[in-house]
Amino acid sequence: MGYLLLTGAILSEVTATTAMKYSEGFTRLWPSLLTAGGYVVCFALLAQTLKTLEVGTAYAIWAGAGTALIALIGMMFLGESVTPVRLAGIALVIGGVVLLNLGGAH
C-alpha cells in the first residue's frame, strides 16, 4: 500500500508542477488552483506513505521520479531541448534512486 500511495504522491506533484508552468506566475486562476491542490494532495499522500516506508527510500523515489518525469514532460510537451546531456542526467537520477534503494535493502 505504501508504494501505491507514493505513486499517487509522485503523480500529484508532477501534475502540480506542470500546472505551475501554465499559471503564469500565479496570475491564472485554474492552473494556480491545480498547483496548490496538487501539492496539498502530494504532501498528504507522502505523509501517509511514511507510515510504512522508510523516509530515505520514500523521499529518494519521490524526488527522483518526480524530477525525471518533469524533465521528460518538459522535453516531450513543453518544447524543452532534448540533448544527450539532459538524457544522461535523467538516467543518472534514476540510477541514483535505484542505488539508494539497493543500498537500503536487507
N, CA, C and O atoms as a GROMACS GRO file, in nm:
protein
  424
    1MET      N    1   0.082  -0.120   0.000
    1MET     CA    2   0.000   0.000   0.000
    1MET      C    3   0.087   0.127   0.000
    1MET      O    4   0.049   0.228  -0.059
    2GLY      N    5   0.203   0.120   0.067
    2GLY     CA    6   0.291   0.236   0.073
    2GLY      C    7   0.337   0.281  -0.064
    2GLY      O    8   0.342   0.401  -0.091
    3TYR      N    9   0.370   0.186  -0.150
    3TYR     CA   10   0.417   0.223  -0.285
    3TYR      C   11   0.303   0.278  -0.370
    3TYR      O   12   0.326   0.362  -0.457
    4LEU      N   13   0.181   0.233  -0.347
    4LEU     CA   14   0.066   0.288  -0.419
    4LEU      C   15   0.043   0.434  -0.378
    4LEU      O   16   0.019   0.520  -0.463
    5LEU      N   17   0.051   0.461  -0.247
    5LEU     CA   18   0.038   0.599  -0.200
    5LEU      C   19   0.152   0.686  -0.253
    5LEU      O   20   0.130   0.802  -0.290
    6LEU      N   21   0.271   0.630  -0.257
    6LEU     CA   22   0.386   0.704  -0.309
    6LEU      C   23   0.368   0.737  -0.457
    6LEU      O   24   0.402   0.847  -0.501
    7THR      N   25   0.314   0.644  -0.532
    7THR     CA   26   0.285   0.669  -0.674
    7THR      C   27   0.186   0.785  -0.689
    7THR      O   28   0.204   0.871  -0.774
    8GLY      N   29   0.084   0.785  -0.605
    8GLY     CA   30  -0.012   0.896  -0.608
    8GLY      C   31   0.053   1.028  -0.572
    8GLY      O   32   0.022   1.131  -0.633
    9ALA      N   33   0.143   1.026  -0.474
    9ALA     CA   34   0.215   1.148  -0.436
    9ALA      C   35   0.300   1.200  -0.552
    9ALA      O   36   0.304   1.320  -0.578
   10ILE      N   37   0.368   1.109  -0.620
   10ILE     CA   38   0.452   1.148  -0.733
   10ILE      C   39   0.367   1.208  -0.845
   10ILE      O   40   0.400   1.313  -0.900
   11LEU      N   41   0.258   1.140  -0.878
   11LEU     CA   42   0.173   1.188  -0.988
   11LEU      C   43   0.108   1.322  -0.955
   11LEU      O   44   0.094   1.407  -1.042
   12SER      N   45   0.067   1.341  -0.830
   12SER     CA   46   0.005   1.470  -0.794
   12SER      C   47   0.110   1.582  -0.793
   12SER      O   48   0.079   1.696  -0.828
   13GLU      N   49   0.232   1.550  -0.753
   13GLU     CA   50   0.339   1.650  -0.755
   13GLU      C   51   0.374   1.689  -0.898
   13GLU      O   52   0.395   1.806  -0.928
   14VAL      N   53   0.381   1.591  -0.986
   14VAL     CA   54   0.412   1.618  -1.127
   14VAL      C   55   0.298   1.700  -1.190
   14VAL      O   56   0.324   1.792  -1.268
   15THR      N   57   0.176   1.667  -1.158
   15THR     CA   58   0.061   1.743  -1.208
   15THR      C   59   0.067   1.888  -1.159
   15THR      O   60   0.046   1.981  -1.236
   16ALA      N   61   0.096   1.905  -1.030
   16ALA     CA   62   0.103   2.040  -0.974
   16ALA      C   63   0.216   2.122  -1.036
   16ALA      O   64   0.199   2.240  -1.065
   17THR      N   65   0.330   2.059  -1.056
   17THR     CA   66   0.443   2.130  -1.115
   17THR      C   67   0.415   2.168  -1.260
   17THR      O   68   0.451   2.277  -1.305
   18THR      N   69   0.352   2.078  -1.333
   18THR     CA   70   0.316   2.108  -1.472
   18THR      C   71   0.214   2.221  -1.477
   18THR      O   72   0.224   2.310  -1.561
   19ALA      N   73   0.116   2.218  -1.387
   19ALA     CA   74   0.016   2.326  -1.383
   19ALA      C   75   0.080   2.459  -1.349
   19ALA      O   76   0.036   2.564  -1.397
   20MET      N   77   0.185   2.455  -1.265
   20MET     CA   78   0.254   2.579  -1.228
   20MET      C   79   0.311   2.648  -1.352
   20MET      O   80   0.314   2.771  -1.359
   21LYS      N   81   0.356   2.570  -1.448
   21LYS     CA   82   0.408   2.626  -1.572
   21LYS      C   83   0.302   2.711  -1.642
   21LYS      O   84   0.331   2.815  -1.700
   22TYR      N   85   0.177   2.664  -1.634
   22TYR     CA   86   0.066   2.732  -1.702
   22TYR      C   87   0.000   2.839  -1.615
   22TYR      O   88  -0.089   2.911  -1.663
   23SER      N   89   0.041   2.852  -1.490
   23SER     CA   90  -0.021   2.952  -1.402
   23SER      C   91   0.028   3.093  -1.430
   23SER      O   92  -0.030   3.191  -1.384
   24GLU      N   93   0.137   3.103  -1.507
   24GLU     CA   94   0.196   3.233  -1.542
   24GLU      C   95   0.219   3.318  -1.418
   24GLU      O   96   0.169   3.429  -1.405
   25GLY      N   97   0.298   3.260  -1.326
   25GLY     CA   98   0.330   3.333  -1.203
   25GLY      C   99   0.212   3.349  -1.110
   25GLY      O  100   0.201   3.449  -1.039
   26PHE      N  101   0.123   3.252  -1.111
   26PHE     CA  102   0.000   3.252  -1.030
   26PHE      C  103  -0.093   3.367  -1.066
   26PHE      O  104  -0.162   3.421  -0.980
   27THR      N  105  -0.094   3.403  -1.194
   27THR     CA  106  -0.187   3.507  -1.240
   27THR      C  107  -0.309   3.446  -1.308
   27THR      O  108  -0.405   3.518  -1.336
   28ARG      N  109  -0.307   3.316  -1.336
   28ARG     CA  110  -0.421   3.248  -1.398
   28ARG      C  111  -0.484   3.157  -1.292
   28ARG      O  112  -0.414   3.080  -1.227
   29LEU      N  113  -0.616   3.167  -1.276
   29LEU     CA  114  -0.686   3.104  -1.164
   29LEU      C  115  -0.676   2.952  -1.164
   29LEU      O  116  -0.626   2.894  -1.069
   30TRP      N  117  -0.724   2.886  -1.270
   30TRP     CA  118  -0.736   2.740  -1.266
   30TRP      C  119  -0.600   2.669  -1.258
   30TRP      O  120  -0.588   2.574  -1.181
   31PRO      N  121  -0.501   2.709  -1.334
   31PRO     CA  122  -0.371   2.644  -1.314
   31PRO      C  123  -0.313   2.668  -1.175
   31PRO      O  124  -0.246   2.582  -1.119
   32SER      N  125  -0.340   2.786  -1.119
   32SER     CA  126  -0.291   2.818  -0.984
   32SER      C  127  -0.360   2.730  -0.880
   32SER      O  128  -0.295   2.679  -0.788
   33LEU      N  129  -0.490   2.711  -0.894
   33LEU     CA  130  -0.563   2.625  -0.801
   33LEU      C  131  -0.519   2.479  -0.815
   33LEU      O  132  -0.507   2.408  -0.715
   34LEU      N  133  -0.495   2.435  -0.938
   34LEU     CA  134  -0.448   2.298  -0.960
   34LEU      C  135  -0.309   2.280  -0.900
   34LEU      O  136  -0.278   2.174  -0.845
   35THR      N  137  -0.226   2.380  -0.909
   35THR     CA  138  -0.093   2.375  -0.848
   35THR      C  139  -0.105   2.359  -0.697
   35THR      O  140  -0.046   2.268  -0.639
   36ALA      N  141  -0.180   2.447  -0.634
   36ALA     CA  142  -0.194   2.442  -0.488
   36ALA      C  143  -0.259   2.311  -0.442
   36ALA      O  144  -0.211   2.247  -0.348
   37GLY      N  145  -0.365   2.272  -0.509
   37GLY     CA  146  -0.434   2.148  -0.472
   37GLY      C  147  -0.347   2.026  -0.493
   37GLY      O  148  -0.347   1.933  -0.412
   38GLY      N  149  -0.273   2.026  -0.602
   38GLY     CA  150  -0.185   1.913  -0.631
   38GLY      C  151  -0.078   1.895  -0.526
   38GLY      O  152  -0.046   1.782  -0.488
   39TYR      N  153  -0.022   2.005  -0.478
   39TYR     CA  154   0.081   1.995  -0.374
   39TYR      C  155   0.022   1.953  -0.240
   39TYR      O  156   0.086   1.879  -0.165
   40VAL      N  157  -0.099   1.998  -0.208
   40VAL     CA  158  -0.165   1.954  -0.084
   40VAL      C  159  -0.187   1.803  -0.088
   40VAL      O  160  -0.156   1.733   0.008
   41VAL      N  161  -0.241   1.754  -0.199
   41VAL     CA  162  -0.263   1.610  -0.214
   41VAL      C  163  -0.129   1.535  -0.208
   41VAL      O  164  -0.118   1.432  -0.143
   42CYS      N  165  -0.030   1.588  -0.277
   42CYS     CA  166   0.101   1.526  -0.280
   42CYS      C  167   0.158   1.505  -0.140
   42CYS      O  168   0.198   1.394  -0.105
   43PHE      N  169   0.159   1.611  -0.060
   43PHE     CA  170   0.219   1.600   0.073
   43PHE      C  171   0.134   1.517   0.168
   43PHE      O  172   0.186   1.452   0.258
   44ALA      N  173   0.002   1.520   0.149
   44ALA     CA  174  -0.084   1.433   0.231
   44ALA      C  175  -0.054   1.286   0.201
   44ALA      O  176  -0.043   1.205   0.292
   45LEU      N  177  -0.040   1.253   0.073
   45LEU     CA  178  -0.010   1.115   0.036
   45LEU      C  179   0.132   1.076   0.079
   45LEU      O  180   0.154   0.964   0.124
   46LEU      N  181   0.225   1.167   0.065
   46LEU     CA  182   0.363   1.138   0.108
   46LEU      C  183   0.368   1.115   0.259
   46LEU      O  184   0.441   1.027   0.306
   47ALA      N  185   0.293   1.192   0.334
   47ALA     CA  186   0.289   1.172   0.480
   47ALA      C  187   0.233   1.035   0.515
   47ALA      O  188   0.282   0.969   0.607
   48GLN      N  189   0.131   0.992   0.443
   48GLN     CA  190   0.075   0.858   0.467
   48GLN      C  191   0.174   0.750   0.427
   48GLN      O  192   0.183   0.645   0.492
   49THR      N  193   0.248   0.774   0.321
   49THR     CA  194   0.349   0.679   0.275
   49THR      C  195   0.453   0.653   0.384
   49THR      O  196   0.499   0.540   0.401
   50LEU      N  197   0.489   0.757   0.456
   50LEU     CA  198   0.595   0.746   0.556
   50LEU      C  199   0.554   0.662   0.677
   50LEU      O  200   0.637   0.632   0.763
   51LYS      N  201   0.428   0.625   0.684
   51LYS     CA  202   0.384   0.533   0.790
   51LYS      C  203   0.436   0.391   0.765
   51LYS      O  204   0.452   0.313   0.858
   52THR      N  205   0.461   0.359   0.637
   52THR     CA  206   0.500   0.221   0.604
   52THR      C  207   0.635   0.210   0.535
   52THR      O  208   0.694   0.102   0.533
   53LEU      N  209   0.686   0.317   0.479
   53LEU     CA  210   0.816   0.313   0.411
   53LEU      C  211   0.917   0.398   0.486
   53LEU      O  212   0.880   0.495   0.553
   54GLU      N  213   1.044   0.362   0.476
   54GLU     CA  214   1.150   0.442   0.535
   54GLU      C  215   1.156   0.577   0.465
   54GLU      O  216   1.134   0.586   0.344
   55VAL      N  217   1.185   0.681   0.542
   55VAL     CA  218   1.184   0.816   0.486
   55VAL      C  219   1.288   0.831   0.375
   55VAL      O  220   1.260   0.896   0.274
   56GLY      N  221   1.406   0.773   0.391
   56GLY     CA  222   1.509   0.783   0.287
   56GLY      C  223   1.467   0.719   0.157
   56GLY      O  224   1.489   0.774   0.049
   57THR      N  225   1.406   0.603   0.168
   57THR     CA  226   1.357   0.532   0.049
   57THR      C  227   1.244   0.609  -0.018
   57THR      O  228   1.247   0.632  -0.139
   58ALA      N  229   1.145   0.649   0.060
   58ALA     CA  230   1.029   0.719   0.005
   58ALA      C  231   1.070   0.850  -0.060
   58ALA      O  232   1.025   0.883  -0.170
   59TYR      N  233   1.155   0.926   0.008
   59TYR     CA  234   1.194   1.057  -0.045
   59TYR      C  235   1.279   1.042  -0.170
   59TYR      O  236   1.265   1.120  -0.265
   60ALA      N  237   1.368   0.944  -0.171
   60ALA     CA  238   1.452   0.924  -0.289
   60ALA      C  239   1.367   0.889  -0.411
   60ALA      O  240   1.389   0.942  -0.519
   61ILE      N  241   1.270   0.802  -0.393
   61ILE     CA  242   1.183   0.764  -0.504
   61ILE      C  243   1.098   0.883  -0.546
   61ILE      O  244   1.085   0.911  -0.665
   62TRP      N  245   1.039   0.953  -0.449
   62TRP     CA  246   0.952   1.066  -0.479
   62TRP      C  247   1.028   1.176  -0.554
   62TRP      O  248   0.983   1.224  -0.657
   63ALA      N  249   1.142   1.214  -0.501
   63ALA     CA  250   1.220   1.322  -0.563
   63ALA      C  251   1.276   1.281  -0.698
   63ALA      O  252   1.267   1.356  -0.794
   64GLY      N  253   1.332   1.162  -0.705
   64GLY     CA  254   1.392   1.115  -0.830
   64GLY      C  255   1.291   1.095  -0.941
   64GLY      O  256   1.310   1.140  -1.054
   65ALA      N  257   1.182   1.026  -0.908
   65ALA     CA  258   1.079   1.001  -1.009
   65ALA      C  259   1.014   1.131  -1.054
   65ALA      O  260   0.989   1.152  -1.173
   66GLY      N  261   0.987   1.219  -0.958
   66GLY     CA  262   0.927   1.348  -0.993
   66GLY      C  263   1.017   1.430  -1.083
   66GLY      O  264   0.971   1.488  -1.182
   67THR      N  265   1.145   1.435  -1.049
   67THR     CA  266   1.241   1.510  -1.130
   67THR      C  267   1.251   1.453  -1.271
   67THR      O  268   1.247   1.527  -1.369
   68ALA      N  269   1.263   1.322  -1.281
   68ALA     CA  270   1.274   1.257  -1.412
   68ALA      C  271   1.148   1.279  -1.495
   68ALA      O  272   1.156   1.310  -1.614
   69LEU      N  273   1.031   1.263  -1.433
   69LEU     CA  274   0.906   1.281  -1.507
   69LEU      C  275   0.887   1.424  -1.555
   69LEU      O  276   0.846   1.447  -1.669
   70ILE      N  277   0.917   1.522  -1.469
   70ILE     CA  278   0.903   1.662  -1.509
   70ILE      C  279   0.999   1.695  -1.623
   70ILE      O  280   0.962   1.766  -1.717
   71ALA      N  281   1.121   1.645  -1.616
   71ALA     CA  282   1.216   1.669  -1.724
   71ALA      C  283   1.166   1.608  -1.855
   71ALA      O  284   1.177   1.671  -1.960
   72LEU      N  285   1.112   1.488  -1.848
   72LEU     CA  286   1.058   1.424  -1.968
   72LEU      C  287   0.937   1.498  -2.023
   72LEU      O  288   0.924   1.516  -2.144
   73ILE      N  289   0.848   1.542  -1.934
   73ILE     CA  290   0.730   1.620  -1.978
   73ILE      C  291   0.776   1.748  -2.045
   73ILE      O  292   0.722   1.788  -2.148
   74GLY      N  293   0.875   1.813  -1.987
   74GLY     CA  294   0.927   1.936  -2.047
   74GLY      C  295   0.980   1.913  -2.187
   74GLY      O  296   0.956   1.993  -2.278
   75MET      N  297   1.051   1.803  -2.205
   75MET     CA  298   1.108   1.774  -2.337
   75MET      C  299   1.002   1.727  -2.436
   75MET      O  300   1.007   1.762  -2.554
   76MET      N  301   0.906   1.650  -2.389
   76MET     CA  302   0.807   1.592  -2.481
   76MET      C  303   0.694   1.688  -2.516
   76MET      O  304   0.644   1.687  -2.629
   77PHE      N  305   0.652   1.772  -2.419
   77PHE     CA  306   0.531   1.852  -2.441
   77PHE      C  307   0.549   2.004  -2.430
   77PHE      O  308   0.464   2.080  -2.474
   78LEU      N  309   0.660   2.047  -2.371
   78LEU     CA  310   0.676   2.190  -2.346
   78LEU      C  311   0.787   2.254  -2.428
   78LEU      O  312   0.826   2.368  -2.402
   79GLY      N  313   0.838   2.180  -2.525
   79GLY     CA  314   0.935   2.236  -2.617
   79GLY      C  315   1.075   2.253  -2.561
   79GLY      O  316   1.156   2.326  -2.619
   80GLU      N  317   1.106   2.188  -2.452
   80GLU     CA  318   1.241   2.196  -2.398
   80GLU      C  319   1.334   2.108  -2.480
   80GLU      O  320   1.291   2.007  -2.537
   81SER      N  321   1.459   2.146  -2.486
   81SER     CA  322   1.552   2.075  -2.573
   81SER      C  323   1.580   1.933  -2.521
   81SER      O  324   1.585   1.908  -2.401
   82VAL      N  325   1.598   1.843  -2.618
   82VAL     CA  326   1.635   1.705  -2.589
   82VAL      C  327   1.780   1.690  -2.632
   82VAL      O  328   1.812   1.691  -2.750
   83THR      N  329   1.868   1.676  -2.533
   83THR     CA  330   2.010   1.662  -2.564
   83THR      C  331   2.063   1.537  -2.494
   83THR      O  332   2.004   1.489  -2.397
   84PRO      N  333   2.173   1.486  -2.544
   84PRO     CA  334   2.233   1.370  -2.477
   84PRO      C  335   2.267   1.398  -2.330
   84PRO      O  336   2.257   1.309  -2.246
   85VAL      N  337   2.308   1.519  -2.300
   85VAL     CA  338   2.343   1.553  -2.162
   85VAL      C  339   2.219   1.549  -2.073
   85VAL      O  340   2.224   1.497  -1.961
   86ARG      N  341   2.109   1.603  -2.120
   86ARG     CA  342   1.984   1.600  -2.042
   86ARG      C  343   1.936   1.457  -2.022
   86ARG      O  344   1.895   1.420  -1.912
   87LEU      N  345   1.942   1.376  -2.127
   87LEU     CA  346   1.900   1.237  -2.115
   87LEU      C  347   1.992   1.161  -2.020
   87LEU      O  348   1.945   1.076  -1.943
   88ALA      N  349   2.120   1.190  -2.024
   88ALA     CA  350   2.214   1.128  -1.930
   88ALA      C  351   2.183   1.171  -1.787
   88ALA      O  352   2.192   1.090  -1.695
   89GLY      N  353   2.146   1.295  -1.768
   89GLY     CA  354   2.109   1.343  -1.635
   89GLY      C  355   1.989   1.270  -1.579
   89GLY      O  356   1.987   1.232  -1.462
   90ILE      N  357   1.888   1.249  -1.664
   90ILE     CA  358   1.771   1.173  -1.621
   90ILE      C  359   1.811   1.030  -1.585
   90ILE      O  360   1.765   0.977  -1.484
   91ALA      N  361   1.895   0.970  -1.666
   91ALA     CA  362   1.942   0.834  -1.638
   91ALA      C  363   2.018   0.829  -1.506
   91ALA      O  364   2.003   0.733  -1.430
   92LEU      N  365   2.098   0.931  -1.478
   92LEU     CA  366   2.173   0.935  -1.352
   92LEU      C  367   2.080   0.951  -1.231
   92LEU      O  368   2.103   0.891  -1.127
   93VAL      N  369   1.976   1.032  -1.246
   93VAL     CA  370   1.880   1.048  -1.137
   93VAL      C  371   1.813   0.914  -1.107
   93VAL      O  372   1.803   0.872  -0.991
   94ILE      N  373   1.768   0.846  -1.212
   94ILE     CA  374   1.703   0.717  -1.194
   94ILE      C  375   1.802   0.616  -1.135
   94ILE      O  376   1.767   0.540  -1.044
   95GLY      N  377   1.924   0.615  -1.187
   95GLY     CA  378   2.026   0.524  -1.134
   95GLY      C  379   2.056   0.552  -0.988
   95GLY      O  380   2.076   0.458  -0.910
   96GLY      N  381   2.059   0.678  -0.949
   96GLY     CA  382   2.082   0.714  -0.809
   96GLY      C  383   1.973   0.662  -0.718
   96GLY      O  384   2.001   0.612  -0.609
   97VAL      N  385   1.849   0.674  -0.761
   97VAL     CA  386   1.737   0.622  -0.682
   97VAL      C  387   1.748   0.471  -0.667
   97VAL      O  388   1.727   0.417  -0.558
   98VAL      N  389   1.781   0.403  -0.775
   98VAL     CA  390   1.797   0.258  -0.770
   98VAL      C  391   1.908   0.220  -0.672
   98VAL      O  392   1.891   0.130  -0.591
   99LEU      N  393   2.022   0.288  -0.680
   99LEU     CA  394   2.135   0.258  -0.590
   99LEU      C  395   2.098   0.284  -0.444
   99LEU      O  396   2.134   0.204  -0.358
  100LEU      N  397   2.028   0.393  -0.417
  100LEU     CA  398   1.987   0.420  -0.279
  100LEU      C  399   1.896   0.310  -0.226
  100LEU      O  400   1.908   0.268  -0.111
  101ASN      N  401   1.807   0.263  -0.311
  101ASN     CA  402   1.716   0.157  -0.268
  101ASN      C  403   1.787   0.024  -0.251
  101ASN      O  404   1.756  -0.051  -0.159
  102LEU      N  405   1.883  -0.007  -0.339
  102LEU     CA  406   1.958  -0.129  -0.324
  102LEU      C  407   2.045  -0.126  -0.198
  102LEU      O  408   2.063  -0.227  -0.131
  103GLY      N  409   2.099  -0.009  -0.168
  103GLY     CA  410   2.182   0.007  -0.050
  103GLY      C  411   2.105  -0.008   0.080
  103GLY      O  412   2.162  -0.043   0.183
  104GLY      N  413   1.976   0.018   0.075
  104GLY     CA  414   1.893   0.006   0.196
  104GLY      C  415   1.824  -0.128   0.208
  104GLY      O  416   1.757  -0.154   0.308
  105ALA      N  417   1.840  -0.214   0.107
  105ALA     CA  418   1.772  -0.344   0.111
  105ALA      C  419   1.836  -0.433   0.218
  105ALA      O  420   1.956  -0.427   0.242
  106HIS      N  421   1.753  -0.515   0.280
  106HIS     CA  422   1.803  -0.606   0.385
  106HIS      C  423   1.810  -0.746   0.331
  106HIS      O  424   1.850  -0.838   0.403
   0.00000   0.00000   0.00000
